[in-house]
Amino acid sequence: MFILTCFQLFTHLFLHSHEFTSIEHLIQEVENYIYYYNNERIQVKLKGLTPVQYRNQSL
């Protein structure tokens, strides 16, 4: 279920709002989005932390 929700969010917020000029451009933008999603996007469910911050606090 999580993968499906994540993919739906990605396609809705990212793919439908961008135009890509090449495969390289698409790859770069996907990499940027993944970085944002894991390192900058704050999650209320994760006590206001990003996914990386939340994961690192339990190590």
C-alpha positions as CSV (number, residue, x, y, z in Angstrom):
1,M,0.0,0.0,0.0
2,F,2.8,2.4,0.9
3,I,4.5,2.0,-2.5
4,L,1.2,2.6,-4.3
5,T,0.6,5.8,-2.3
6,C,4.1,7.0,-2.8
7,F,3.9,6.4,-6.6
8,Q,0.5,8.1,-6.8
9,L,1.9,11.2,-5.0
10,F,4.9,11.2,-7.2
11,T,2.9,11.0,-10.5
12,H,0.4,13.6,-9.4
13,L,2.8,16.2,-8.0
14,F,5.8,15.6,-10.2
15,L,5.1,14.0,-13.6
16,H,1.9,15.8,-14.4
17,S,3.5,19.2,-13.6
18,H,6.8,18.9,-15.6
19,E,7.9,18.8,-19.2
20,F,11.1,16.9,-19.9
21,T,13.3,17.7,-22.8
22,S,15.3,14.5,-22.7
23,I,15.7,11.2,-20.8
24,E,18.7,12.8,-19.0
25,H,16.5,15.7,-17.9
26,L,13.9,13.3,-16.7
27,I,16.5,11.3,-14.7
28,Q,18.0,14.4,-13.1
29,E,14.6,15.7,-12.1
30,V,13.6,12.3,-10.6
31,E,16.8,12.2,-8.6
32,N,16.2,15.8,-7.4
33,Y,12.6,14.8,-6.4
34,I,13.8,11.7,-4.5
35,Y,16.4,13.8,-2.6
36,Y,13.7,16.3,-1.7
37,Y,11.2,13.6,-0.7
38,N,13.7,12.0,1.7
39,N,15.7,14.9,3.0
40,E,13.6,18.1,2.9
41,R,10.0,17.1,3.1
42,I,8.8,17.4,6.7
43,Q,6.3,14.8,7.8
44,V,3.8,15.5,10.6
45,K,3.5,11.7,11.2
46,L,7.3,11.6,11.8
47,K,7.1,14.2,14.6
48,G,7.9,17.1,12.2
49,L,11.1,15.5,10.9
50,T,12.1,14.5,7.4
51,P,12.2,10.7,6.7
52,V,16.1,10.7,6.9
53,Q,16.1,12.6,10.1
54,Y,13.5,10.3,11.6
55,R,15.5,7.2,10.5
56,N,18.7,8.6,11.8
57,Q,17.4,9.5,15.3
58,S,16.7,5.8,16.0
59,L,20.2,4.6,15.1
